[in-house]
Amino acid sequence: MDSTTTSWHEVPPQDVPDEGRVRSVTVDGRSIALTRCGGHLGALENHCPHQGGPLGEGSIEGGLLRCPWHGYDYDPITGAPPGELADHLDDRVAAYEVEEGPGGVQVRLPDRLAPGRTVADVLVETLVAHGIDTVFGMVGHSNLGFADALRHAEERGELRFVGIRHEGAAAFAASAYGKLTGRPAACFAIAGPGSTNLLTGLYDAKLDGAPVVAISGQVPSRVLGRGAFQDLDLSAVFRDVAISTTTVQAGSDHAELAALAVKHARDGRGVAHLVLPDEVQAQPSSAPAGSPDGRYSHSPVGPEPDALARAAELVASAVRPVLVVGHGARGAGREVIALGEQLGAPVLTTFKAKGLVPDTHPLGAGVLGRSGTPVASWLMNEADLLVVVGASFSNHTGIAPWQRIVQIDDTPTAIGRFDAVTADLLGDAAVAVPALAEAVRVAGARAQDQRDDVAARWAIWRAEKARRVADDRGRGVSAAAVFAALSEHLPVDAVVAVDVGNHAYSLGRYLESKGQPVLMSGYLGSIGFGYPAAMGAWAADPTRPVVAVTGDGGFGQYAMELTTAVHHGIPVKHVLLNNNSLGKISKEQLAADYPVWHTSLTNPDWAAYAALCGARGIRVTQRGELDAAMVELFATEGPVLLCVEQDPELL
């Protein structure tokens, strides 16, 4: 070897093998197979030339090193195949000089070259340029080239990589990030099962209109479609869940495909999917990253004049108008409140939009529907016109189809989705609502101020809630008591991520939001969403407090992600309502005249489990312990789990 291109590196004494042994040793950050055979030390590149088998995991038999994967033999000192094979196979393993002396063992390795730019670097740099700043995922054998490009970007301070314990959590976290910000994060997995594990979280994003970029490693192109290990047609697998799914080839315009993935996710408010064959990721590339300049429109669209005039006429003539706002109005909270104040009209929200209008506002009437309050339902039923902004008319929300309705939405297919509406405004809520407000002002409104009605209905409901808070059957704390305490202690700037189950219905009814947004698995309704979603909310804005509210059934599906929070320092404040059962399913079985069957759960002591994971664990068994526990929950740095033993009958 040329001494100007190589250097000697020490081998840790504990890694030097005994006679007749081989072992994998990391030297200067590189893996070598270190052997001792016939009294001589040898050092070989630690992979066979066939499929990269780790020779250091092989064995020495008859003076030869046998590859553990395919049984091929090599000279443990020179790396040459034995006998006639040396003449017929281009199969030599690179060998390195070794010296053993009083000071220990040294190996002479080629000096490291500056890493060349790869296709993966082009892809990652383009994703970053188009606004991707967070990637949730798991590194594995078929995505190593892309993972290394992510590492480079993270070292440059361009993005954050959150390594998770299950790919489903990565997809849920990315979905929650998109719901909260309207911008995509990325989730990342290997070929085969790693990618299929993403699907549930990606369907959550699809159904709730959250932008996500999903990235799959793939088996090498030369074995793709031949039944290789973890060989799946991933574009076929993802075709239903994704707006676009594209396999990146060696000759592709790599920057453009990455740019289109982000554009499709953002513009289509859904999932864009990229498939990266293993060898393509590491191919050299000098192409520049794709620029976002000129690729996006930021001009919200307003309603047509004739439609605006018709809607304004209806609103101006209404005596008891009521506003119903959904998640589609998240970017127009101020405008919605301003219209409500102009009309003196109550503002109800869907469950997905909880927090868009604070319950502390004189016109805020809480959530409408199955997860809602009698405040909202009474006001809707007493209305003579509903102005529905950015809501999907889900059966869970229960917007009265018999009412006169002015619907505002930016998607044509959402207008009159299930039942005919009286008038519609097609446009962005942030433009359409102020335009409607101005048109009504000019026309002159007849609306009565309904603030007194809102206050009266809240007084009735709060009195009932107080009675439910005090309920105690000696079998745990009531849900009303849990959410009364959380309402009092929840930071004003917090984000709440809620799972699926009885606790979610209780949160919708009892938690009085001061404007804190609530993230949920809306139309998919997937159990397990809550805790990964809280991690996604933290990534979207690490300066905001993040609270996960789950049941024991949902948290049990991704309980190991608590170690992810500990590992990355993600300070999720977790309120876990534990009833040792799938309580919602038990309730549904009874309601359908079925016996309760197989809904009981065997759980650990969740507070002790949190401590084992390196987090803080708190356990509450009585209502009187709640306030002190909530104080500790929010005062403790880092991830905390507050387990409340909850009576499943006191919802």
C-alpha positions as CSV (number, residue, x, y, z in Angstrom):
1,M,0.0,0.0,0.0
2,D,1.1,3.6,-0.7
3,S,1.9,5.0,2.8
4,T,0.7,8.5,1.7
5,T,-2.8,7.1,1.3
6,T,-3.0,4.9,4.3
7,S,-2.8,5.2,8.1
8,W,-2.3,2.9,11.0
9,H,-5.2,2.5,13.5
10,E,-5.2,0.8,16.9
11,V,-7.5,-2.1,17.6
12,P,-9.0,-2.2,21.1
13,P,-7.3,-5.0,23.0
14,Q,-10.6,-6.6,23.9
15,D,-11.4,-7.0,20.2
16,V,-8.3,-9.0,19.3
17,P,-9.4,-12.6,18.6
18,D,-7.8,-15.8,20.0
19,E,-6.2,-18.5,17.8
20,G,-8.6,-20.0,15.3
21,R,-11.2,-17.2,15.7
22,V,-12.6,-14.4,13.7
23,R,-14.6,-11.4,14.8
24,S,-16.1,-8.2,13.5
25,V,-14.1,-5.1,14.8
26,T,-14.9,-1.5,14.3
27,V,-11.7,0.5,13.5
28,D,-11.7,4.2,12.6
29,G,-15.5,3.9,12.2
30,R,-15.1,1.0,9.7
31,S,-16.0,-2.6,10.1
32,I,-13.2,-5.2,9.4
33,A,-13.0,-9.0,9.9
34,L,-10.0,-9.6,12.2
35,T,-8.7,-13.2,12.2
36,R,-6.0,-15.2,14.0
37,C,-5.0,-18.3,12.2
38,G,-1.8,-20.3,12.5
39,G,-0.4,-17.7,14.8
40,H,-0.9,-14.9,12.3
41,L,-3.3,-12.0,12.5
42,G,-5.3,-11.0,9.4
43,A,-7.6,-8.1,8.6
44,L,-10.2,-8.3,5.8
45,E,-12.9,-6.0,4.5
46,N,-15.9,-7.2,6.5
47,H,-18.2,-8.3,3.7
48,C,-18.1,-11.0,1.1
49,P,-18.2,-10.0,-2.6
50,H,-21.5,-11.7,-3.2
51,Q,-24.2,-10.1,-1.0
52,G,-22.1,-8.3,1.6
53,G,-22.2,-11.1,4.2
54,P,-20.3,-10.1,7.4
55,L,-17.2,-12.3,7.3
56,G,-16.5,-11.4,10.9
57,E,-19.6,-13.5,11.8
58,G,-18.2,-16.5,10.1
59,S,-15.9,-19.2,11.3
60,I,-12.4,-20.6,10.6
61,E,-12.4,-24.2,9.5
62,G,-9.3,-26.0,8.3
63,G,-7.3,-22.8,8.1
64,L,-9.9,-21.0,5.9
65,L,-12.5,-18.3,6.8
66,R,-16.0,-19.4,5.9
67,C,-18.6,-16.8,5.0
68,P,-21.7,-17.2,7.3
69,W,-24.1,-16.4,4.5
70,H,-23.1,-18.7,1.6
71,G,-20.3,-20.9,2.9
72,Y,-17.7,-19.6,0.5
73,D,-14.1,-19.9,1.8
74,Y,-11.3,-17.3,1.9
75,D,-7.8,-17.2,3.1
76,P,-8.0,-15.4,6.5
77,I,-4.8,-13.5,5.8
78,T,-4.8,-12.7,2.1
79,G,-8.6,-12.8,1.4
80,A,-8.1,-15.0,-1.7
81,P,-10.4,-17.9,-2.4
82,P,-8.7,-21.3,-2.1
83,G,-7.5,-23.6,-4.9
84,E,-9.0,-23.6,-8.3
85,L,-11.6,-21.1,-7.3
86,A,-8.9,-18.4,-7.3
87,D,-8.5,-18.9,-11.1
88,H,-12.2,-19.0,-11.9
89,L,-13.9,-16.5,-9.5
90,D,-13.3,-12.7,-9.3
91,D,-13.9,-13.2,-5.6
92,R,-11.0,-11.8,-3.6
93,V,-11.7,-9.9,-0.4
94,A,-9.6,-6.8,0.3
95,A,-6.9,-7.5,2.9
96,Y,-5.2,-4.9,5.1
97,E,-1.8,-5.0,6.8
98,V,-1.7,-5.9,10.5
99,E,1.1,-5.4,13.1
100,E,1.1,-6.8,16.6
101,G,3.6,-5.6,19.1
102,P,4.1,-4.8,22.8
103,G,1.8,-1.7,22.3
104,G,-1.0,-3.8,20.9
105,V,-2.5,-4.4,17.4
106,Q,-2.7,-1.9,14.6
107,V,-4.4,-2.2,11.2
108,R,-3.3,-0.1,8.2
109,L,-6.4,1.2,6.4
110,P,-6.8,3.5,3.4
111,D,-7.3,7.1,4.4
112,R,-10.9,8.2,4.2
113,L,-11.9,10.1,1.1
114,A,-14.3,13.0,1.3
115,P,-17.7,11.5,0.7
116,G,-19.0,12.1,-2.8
117,R,-22.5,13.6,-3.4
118,T,-25.1,11.0,-4.1
119,V,-28.6,10.7,-5.4
120,A,-29.8,10.5,-1.8
121,D,-28.1,13.8,-1.1
122,V,-29.9,15.4,-4.0
123,L,-33.2,14.1,-2.8
124,V,-32.7,15.2,0.8
125,E,-31.4,18.7,-0.2
126,T,-34.5,19.1,-2.4
127,L,-36.9,18.0,0.3
128,V,-35.2,20.5,2.7
129,A,-35.4,23.3,0.2
130,H,-39.1,22.7,-0.2
131,G,-39.7,23.0,3.5
132,I,-39.3,19.5,5.0
133,D,-37.6,20.0,8.3
134,T,-38.6,16.8,10.2
135,V,-38.3,13.1,9.3
136,F,-39.8,10.4,11.5
137,G,-38.6,6.9,10.8
138,M,-36.4,3.8,11.3
139,V,-33.1,3.2,9.6
140,G,-32.7,-0.2,8.1
141,H,-30.8,-2.3,5.5
142,S,-32.7,-1.0,2.4
143,N,-32.6,2.7,3.2
144,L,-29.0,3.2,4.4
145,G,-27.9,5.5,1.6
146,F,-30.9,7.8,2.2
147,A,-30.3,7.6,5.9
148,D,-26.8,8.8,5.5
149,A,-27.9,11.7,3.4
150,L,-30.4,12.6,6.3
151,R,-27.4,12.4,8.7
152,H,-25.5,14.9,6.6
153,A,-28.4,17.3,6.6
154,E,-29.0,16.9,10.3
155,E,-25.3,17.7,10.9
156,R,-25.7,20.8,8.8
157,G,-28.7,21.8,11.0
158,E,-31.1,21.6,8.2
159,L,-33.5,19.0,9.5
160,R,-34.4,16.9,12.6
161,F,-34.6,13.1,12.4
162,V,-36.7,11.3,15.0
163,G,-35.9,7.6,15.2
164,I,-39.0,5.8,16.3
165,R,-39.7,2.2,17.6
166,H,-42.5,1.4,15.1
167,E,-43.1,2.8,11.7
168,G,-46.8,3.3,12.4
169,A,-45.8,5.8,15.0
170,A,-43.7,7.6,12.4
171,A,-46.7,8.0,10.1
172,F,-49.0,9.1,12.9
173,A,-46.5,11.7,14.0
174,A,-46.1,13.0,10.4
175,S,-49.8,13.1,10.0
176,A,-50.2,15.2,13.2
177,Y,-47.5,17.5,12.1
178,G,-49.4,18.1,8.9
179,K,-52.7,18.6,10.6
180,L,-51.2,21.2,13.0
181,T,-49.1,23.2,10.5
182,G,-50.6,22.5,7.0
183,R,-47.0,21.7,6.0
184,P,-45.7,18.2,5.4
185,A,-43.2,16.3,7.5
186,A,-41.7,13.0,6.2
187,C,-41.9,9.5,7.4
188,F,-39.3,6.9,6.4
189,A,-39.1,3.1,6.4
190,I,-37.4,0.1,4.8
191,A,-38.8,-2.1,2.1
192,G,-41.4,-4.7,2.8
193,P,-42.8,-4.7,6.4
194,G,-41.3,-1.3,7.4
195,S,-43.3,0.4,4.6
196,T,-46.5,-1.6,5.2
197,N,-46.3,-0.6,8.8
198,L,-46.7,3.1,7.7
199,L,-50.1,2.5,6.1
200,T,-52.4,3.1,9.0
201,G,-50.9,6.4,9.9
202,L,-50.9,7.4,6.2
203,Y,-54.6,6.5,5.9
204,D,-55.2,8.8,8.8
205,A,-53.4,11.6,6.9
206,K,-55.4,10.8,3.7
207,L,-58.8,10.9,5.3
208,D,-58.1,14.1,7.4
209,G,-56.4,16.0,4.6
210,A,-52.9,16.2,6.2
211,P,-49.9,16.6,3.9
212,V,-47.2,13.9,4.4
213,V,-44.2,12.8,2.4
214,A,-43.7,9.0,2.8
215,I,-40.3,7.5,1.8
216,S,-39.7,3.8,1.3
217,G,-36.4,2.0,0.9
218,Q,-36.6,-0.8,-1.7
219,V,-34.7,-4.0,-2.6
220,P,-32.0,-3.6,-5.3
221,S,-33.4,-3.1,-8.8
222,R,-31.7,-6.3,-10.1
223,V,-33.8,-8.5,-7.8
224,L,-37.0,-6.4,-7.7
225,G,-40.0,-8.5,-8.8
226,R,-38.1,-11.8,-8.6
227,G,-39.4,-12.8,-5.1
228,A,-36.4,-11.4,-3.3
229,F,-36.4,-10.9,0.5
230,Q,-38.8,-8.1,1.4
231,D,-39.7,-7.7,-2.3
232,L,-43.1,-6.0,-2.6
233,D,-44.5,-3.8,-5.3
234,L,-44.6,-0.8,-3.0
235,S,-46.2,1.6,-5.6
236,A,-49.1,-0.9,-5.9
237,V,-49.3,-1.2,-2.1
238,F,-49.4,2.6,-1.7
239,R,-51.6,3.5,-4.7
240,D,-54.8,3.9,-2.8
241,V,-53.4,5.8,0.2
242,A,-51.2,8.2,-1.8
243,I,-51.9,11.0,-4.2
244,S,-48.8,10.0,-6.0
245,T,-46.3,7.1,-5.7
246,T,-43.1,7.1,-7.7
247,T,-40.1,4.8,-7.9
248,V,-36.9,6.8,-8.2
249,Q,-34.7,5.2,-11.0
250,A,-31.0,5.6,-11.8
251,G,-31.8,7.9,-14.7
252,S,-34.6,9.8,-13.1
253,D,-34.6,13.6,-12.6
254,H,-34.1,13.0,-8.9
255,A,-34.5,16.6,-7.7
256,E,-37.7,17.0,-9.7
257,L,-39.2,13.8,-8.2
258,A,-38.5,15.0,-4.7
259,A,-39.9,18.5,-5.5
260,L,-43.0,17.0,-6.9
261,A,-43.5,14.8,-3.9
262,V,-43.6,17.8,-1.6
263,K,-45.8,19.8,-4.1
264,H,-48.3,16.9,-4.4
265,A,-48.5,16.6,-0.6
266,R,-49.0,20.3,0.0
267,D,-51.3,21.1,-2.9
268,G,-53.4,17.9,-2.6
269,R,-53.4,17.9,1.2
270,G,-52.5,14.2,1.3
271,V,-49.7,11.6,1.1
272,A,-47.0,11.6,-1.6
273,H,-44.8,8.5,-1.7
274,L,-41.3,7.9,-3.0
275,V,-39.7,4.5,-3.5
276,L,-35.9,4.4,-3.4
277,P,-34.2,1.2,-4.7
278,D,-31.2,0.4,-2.5
279,E,-28.4,0.9,-5.1
280,V,-29.9,4.1,-6.5
281,Q,-29.6,5.9,-3.2
282,A,-25.8,5.6,-3.2
283,Q,-25.2,6.4,-6.9
284,P,-23.0,9.5,-7.4
285,S,-24.8,12.7,-8.6
286,S,-23.7,16.2,-9.2
287,A,-27.2,17.5,-9.9
288,P,-28.3,20.6,-7.9
289,A,-31.2,20.5,-5.5
290,G,-34.6,21.5,-6.8
291,S,-35.7,25.0,-5.9
292,P,-39.2,25.8,-4.6
293,D,-39.2,29.2,-6.4
294,G,-42.3,29.5,-8.6
295,R,-43.7,26.1,-7.6
296,Y,-46.4,27.1,-5.2
297,S,-49.3,29.5,-5.1
298,H,-50.1,31.4,-1.9
299,S,-53.1,33.3,-3.2
300,P,-56.3,32.2,-1.4
301,V,-59.4,32.2,-3.6
302,G,-62.5,34.2,-2.8
303,P,-66.2,33.4,-3.6
304,E,-68.1,34.5,-6.8
305,P,-70.1,37.7,-6.5
306,D,-73.5,36.1,-7.2
307,A,-73.0,33.4,-4.7
308,L,-71.8,36.0,-2.1
309,A,-74.9,38.1,-2.7
310,R,-77.2,35.1,-2.2
311,A,-75.4,34.0,1.0
312,A,-75.4,37.5,2.4
313,E,-79.1,37.9,1.8
314,L,-79.8,34.7,3.9
315,V,-77.5,35.7,6.7
316,A,-78.8,39.3,6.8
317,S,-82.4,38.1,7.1
318,A,-81.7,35.5,9.8
319,V,-82.8,36.3,13.4
320,R,-80.9,33.5,15.2
321,P,-78.0,32.5,13.0
322,V,-75.4,30.1,14.3
323,L,-71.9,29.5,13.0
324,V,-70.6,25.9,12.8
325,V,-66.8,25.7,12.1
326,G,-64.7,22.6,11.2
327,H,-61.1,21.8,10.8
328,G,-61.1,23.4,7.4
329,A,-61.5,26.8,9.1
330,R,-58.3,26.4,11.2
331,G,-56.6,29.2,9.3
332,A,-59.5,31.6,9.7
333,G,-60.2,31.6,13.4
334,R,-60.0,35.3,13.7
335,E,-62.3,35.9,10.8
336,V,-64.9,33.4,12.1
337,I,-64.9,35.0,15.6
338,A,-65.2,38.5,14.0
339,L,-68.3,37.3,12.0
340,G,-69.8,35.8,15.1
341,E,-69.3,39.0,17.1
342,Q,-70.7,41.1,14.3
343,L,-73.9,39.0,14.3
344,G,-74.0,38.1,18.1
345,A,-74.1,34.6,16.8
346,P,-72.9,31.5,18.8
347,V,-69.9,29.7,17.3
348,L,-70.0,25.9,17.5
349,T,-67.1,23.7,16.4
350,T,-66.8,20.1,15.2
351,F,-64.6,17.9,17.4
352,K,-61.7,18.2,15.0
353,A,-61.9,22.0,15.3
354,K,-62.1,22.0,19.1
355,G,-60.2,25.0,20.4
356,L,-60.5,27.1,17.2
357,V,-63.0,29.3,19.2
358,P,-62.2,29.3,22.9
359,D,-64.9,28.1,25.2
360,T,-64.1,31.2,27.3
361,H,-65.3,33.4,24.5
362,P,-68.9,34.8,25.2
363,L,-70.0,33.3,21.9
364,G,-68.0,30.1,22.1
365,A,-70.5,27.2,22.5
366,G,-68.2,24.1,22.5
367,V,-68.3,21.0,20.4
368,L,-71.3,19.8,18.4
369,G,-72.1,16.1,18.0
370,R,-71.4,12.8,19.7
371,S,-68.3,14.2,21.4
372,G,-70.0,17.5,22.2
373,T,-72.0,19.5,24.7
374,P,-75.7,20.2,25.1
375,V,-74.8,23.9,24.8
376,A,-73.9,23.4,21.2
377,S,-76.8,21.1,20.3
378,W,-79.4,23.3,21.9
379,L,-78.2,26.4,20.1
380,M,-78.1,24.6,16.7
381,N,-81.7,23.4,17.2
382,E,-82.9,26.9,18.1
383,A,-81.2,28.5,15.1
384,D,-83.0,29.7,12.0
385,L,-79.8,29.6,9.8
386,L,-76.5,27.7,10.0
387,V,-73.4,29.2,8.5
388,V,-71.1,26.1,8.2
389,V,-67.4,26.9,7.6
390,G,-64.9,24.2,6.7
391,A,-66.9,21.3,8.1
392,S,-67.4,17.9,6.4
393,F,-70.9,17.2,7.7
394,S,-69.7,14.0,9.3
395,N,-72.4,11.8,10.9
396,H,-70.5,12.1,14.2
397,T,-71.0,15.9,14.1
398,G,-74.7,15.8,13.4
399,I,-75.2,19.1,11.6
400,A,-79.0,19.3,11.2
401,P,-79.8,18.8,7.5
402,W,-83.3,20.3,8.0
403,Q,-81.9,23.7,8.8
404,R,-81.3,26.4,6.2
405,I,-77.5,26.2,5.6
406,V,-74.9,28.5,4.1
407,Q,-71.9,26.4,3.5
408,I,-68.3,27.8,3.0
409,D,-65.6,25.5,1.8
410,D,-62.6,25.6,-0.6
411,T,-63.3,22.2,-2.1
412,P,-66.2,21.8,-4.7
413,T,-66.8,18.1,-3.7
414,A,-67.4,19.2,-0.1
415,I,-70.4,21.4,-1.1
416,G,-73.7,19.6,-0.5
417,R,-71.7,16.4,0.2
418,F,-74.5,14.5,1.8
419,D,-77.5,16.9,1.7
420,A,-78.5,19.9,-0.4
421,V,-77.5,23.3,1.2
422,T,-79.4,26.5,0.8
423,A,-76.4,28.5,-0.5
424,D,-72.7,28.0,-0.8
425,L,-69.5,30.0,-1.0
426,L,-66.6,28.3,-2.7
427,G,-63.4,29.7,-1.5
428,D,-60.8,29.9,1.2
429,A,-62.4,30.6,4.6
430,A,-59.9,33.4,5.4
431,V,-61.2,35.3,2.3
432,A,-64.8,34.1,2.1
433,V,-65.8,34.8,5.7
434,P,-64.6,38.5,5.8
435,A,-66.2,38.9,2.4
436,L,-69.5,37.6,3.8
437,A,-69.2,39.8,6.9
438,E,-68.8,42.9,4.8
439,A,-71.7,42.0,2.5
440,V,-73.9,41.4,5.5
441,R,-72.8,44.7,7.0
442,V,-73.8,46.6,3.9
443,A,-77.1,44.7,3.7
444,G,-77.9,45.3,7.4
445,A,-78.4,42.3,9.6
446,R,-81.6,41.4,11.7
447,A,-79.7,39.0,14.0
448,Q,-80.4,39.0,17.7
449,D,-77.5,39.1,20.1
450,Q,-77.4,35.5,21.6
451,R,-74.7,36.0,24.2
452,D,-77.2,35.7,27.0
453,D,-78.5,32.4,25.6
454,V,-74.9,31.1,25.3
455,A,-74.2,32.1,28.9
456,A,-77.4,30.5,30.2
457,R,-76.8,27.2,28.4
458,W,-73.2,27.1,29.8
459,A,-74.5,27.7,33.3
460,I,-76.8,24.7,33.0
461,W,-74.1,22.5,31.6
462,R,-71.4,23.5,34.1
463,A,-73.8,22.7,37.0
464,E,-74.3,19.2,35.5
465,K,-70.5,18.8,35.0
466,A,-69.9,19.7,38.6
467,R,-72.3,17.0,39.7
468,R,-70.4,14.5,37.5
469,V,-67.1,15.6,38.8
470,A,-68.2,14.7,42.3
471,D,-69.5,11.3,41.3
472,D,-67.5,8.5,43.1
473,R,-68.4,4.8,43.1
474,G,-65.2,3.8,44.8
475,R,-63.8,2.3,41.6
476,G,-61.7,5.1,40.3
477,V,-61.9,8.7,39.2
478,S,-64.6,10.1,36.9
479,A,-63.7,11.4,33.5
480,A,-65.4,14.6,34.3
481,A,-63.1,15.1,37.2
482,V,-60.0,14.4,35.1
483,F,-60.9,17.0,32.5
484,A,-62.0,19.6,35.0
485,A,-58.5,19.4,36.5
486,L,-56.9,19.4,33.1
487,S,-59.0,22.4,32.0
488,E,-57.7,24.3,35.0
489,H,-54.0,23.4,34.6
490,L,-53.6,23.1,30.8
491,P,-51.2,25.8,29.6
492,V,-52.8,28.4,27.3
493,D,-50.3,27.7,24.5
494,A,-50.5,23.9,24.7
495,V,-51.4,21.5,21.9
496,V,-53.5,18.5,22.9
497,A,-53.3,15.2,21.0
498,V,-56.1,12.8,21.9
499,D,-56.4,9.1,21.1
500,V,-59.6,7.1,20.3
501,G,-61.9,5.7,23.0
502,N,-64.2,6.8,25.8
503,H,-61.7,9.3,27.0
504,A,-61.9,11.1,23.6
505,Y,-65.7,11.6,23.9
506,S,-65.2,12.8,27.5
507,L,-62.5,15.3,26.4
508,G,-64.8,16.7,23.8
509,R,-67.6,17.2,26.4
510,Y,-65.7,18.2,29.5
511,L,-62.4,19.9,28.6
512,E,-63.0,23.7,28.3
513,S,-60.5,24.9,25.8
514,K,-59.0,28.4,26.1
515,G,-58.0,28.1,22.5
516,Q,-55.7,25.1,22.7
517,P,-56.0,23.1,19.5
518,V,-56.8,19.4,19.7
519,L,-55.3,16.8,17.3
520,M,-57.1,13.6,16.6
521,S,-57.5,10.7,14.2
522,G,-60.7,12.2,12.8
523,Y,-62.2,10.1,10.0
524,L,-60.1,7.0,10.3
525,G,-60.6,7.0,14.1
526,S,-57.5,4.9,14.6
527,I,-56.7,3.8,18.1
528,G,-53.0,4.4,18.9
529,F,-52.9,7.9,17.4
530,G,-52.5,9.9,20.6
531,Y,-49.0,9.5,21.8
532,P,-47.2,9.5,18.4
533,A,-49.3,12.5,17.4
534,A,-48.0,14.4,20.4
535,M,-44.4,13.7,19.2
536,G,-45.4,15.1,15.8
537,A,-46.9,18.2,17.5
538,W,-43.7,18.7,19.4
539,A,-41.6,18.5,16.2
540,A,-43.9,21.1,14.6
541,D,-43.1,23.6,17.4
542,P,-40.8,22.5,20.2
543,T,-41.5,25.7,22.2
544,R,-45.1,24.8,22.9
545,P,-46.3,22.5,25.6
546,V,-47.6,19.2,24.2
547,V,-50.2,17.0,26.0
548,A,-51.2,13.5,25.0
549,V,-54.5,12.2,26.3
550,T,-55.0,8.5,25.8
551,G,-56.6,5.4,27.2
552,D,-54.7,2.3,28.2
553,G,-55.9,0.5,25.1
554,G,-54.6,3.1,22.7
555,F,-51.3,3.8,24.5
556,G,-50.6,0.0,24.7
557,Q,-50.3,-0.1,21.0
558,Y,-47.3,2.3,20.9
559,A,-46.2,2.2,24.5
560,M,-42.5,1.8,23.5
561,E,-42.6,5.2,21.9
562,L,-42.2,6.6,25.5
563,T,-38.6,5.5,25.1
564,T,-38.5,7.5,21.9
565,A,-39.6,10.6,23.8
566,V,-36.9,9.9,26.4
567,H,-34.2,9.3,23.8
568,H,-34.9,12.5,21.9
569,G,-35.8,14.7,24.9
570,I,-39.4,15.1,23.7
571,P,-41.3,16.6,26.7
572,V,-44.7,15.0,26.2
573,K,-47.1,15.5,29.1
574,H,-49.2,12.4,29.0
575,V,-52.5,12.0,30.8
576,L,-53.5,8.3,30.6
577,L,-57.0,7.3,31.7
578,N,-56.6,3.7,32.8
579,N,-59.6,1.4,33.2
580,N,-57.9,-1.9,32.3
581,S,-60.2,-2.5,29.4
582,L,-61.2,-1.4,25.9
583,G,-64.0,0.6,27.6
584,K,-65.6,2.0,24.5
585,I,-65.9,-1.5,23.0
586,S,-67.4,-2.9,26.2
587,K,-70.0,-0.1,26.1
588,E,-70.8,-0.8,22.4
589,Q,-71.2,-4.5,23.1
590,L,-73.7,-3.8,25.8
591,A,-75.6,-1.2,23.7
592,A,-76.0,-3.8,21.0
593,D,-77.3,-6.4,23.5
594,Y,-74.1,-8.4,23.3
595,P,-72.3,-9.6,26.4
596,V,-69.0,-8.0,27.2
597,W,-66.4,-10.3,25.7
598,H,-62.6,-10.1,25.5
599,T,-62.3,-6.4,26.2
600,S,-60.4,-6.6,29.5
601,L,-56.7,-5.8,29.5
602,T,-53.8,-6.8,31.6
603,N,-51.7,-3.7,32.0
604,P,-48.5,-2.9,33.8
605,D,-48.3,-0.2,36.5
606,W,-48.1,2.5,34.0
607,A,-46.4,5.0,36.3
608,A,-43.7,2.4,37.1
609,Y,-43.4,1.6,33.4
610,A,-42.7,5.2,32.7
611,A,-39.9,5.2,35.3
612,L,-38.4,2.1,33.7
613,C,-38.4,3.9,30.4
614,G,-36.5,6.9,32.0
615,A,-39.5,9.2,32.2
616,R,-41.4,10.5,35.2
617,G,-44.4,8.4,36.3
618,I,-47.3,9.7,38.5
619,R,-50.3,7.6,39.6
620,V,-53.6,9.0,40.8
621,T,-56.3,6.8,42.3
622,Q,-58.6,9.4,43.9
623,R,-60.1,12.7,42.8
624,G,-58.4,14.6,45.6
625,E,-55.0,13.8,44.2
626,L,-55.7,15.3,40.7
627,D,-54.7,18.9,41.3
628,A,-51.3,18.1,42.9
629,A,-50.7,15.6,40.1
630,M,-51.5,18.1,37.4
631,V,-49.1,20.6,39.0
632,E,-46.4,18.0,39.0
633,L,-47.1,17.0,35.4
634,F,-46.6,20.4,34.0
635,A,-43.8,21.4,36.4
636,T,-41.6,18.4,35.6
637,E,-39.1,18.7,32.7
638,G,-39.0,16.0,30.1
639,P,-41.6,13.4,29.3
640,V,-44.0,12.6,32.1
641,L,-46.8,10.0,32.3
642,L,-49.8,10.7,34.6
643,C,-51.8,7.6,35.0
644,V,-55.3,8.2,36.4
645,E,-57.2,5.1,37.6
646,Q,-60.6,5.8,36.0
647,D,-64.0,4.4,36.6
648,P,-65.2,3.2,33.1
649,E,-68.8,3.8,34.1
650,L,-68.3,7.5,35.0
651,L,-67.8,9.0,31.6
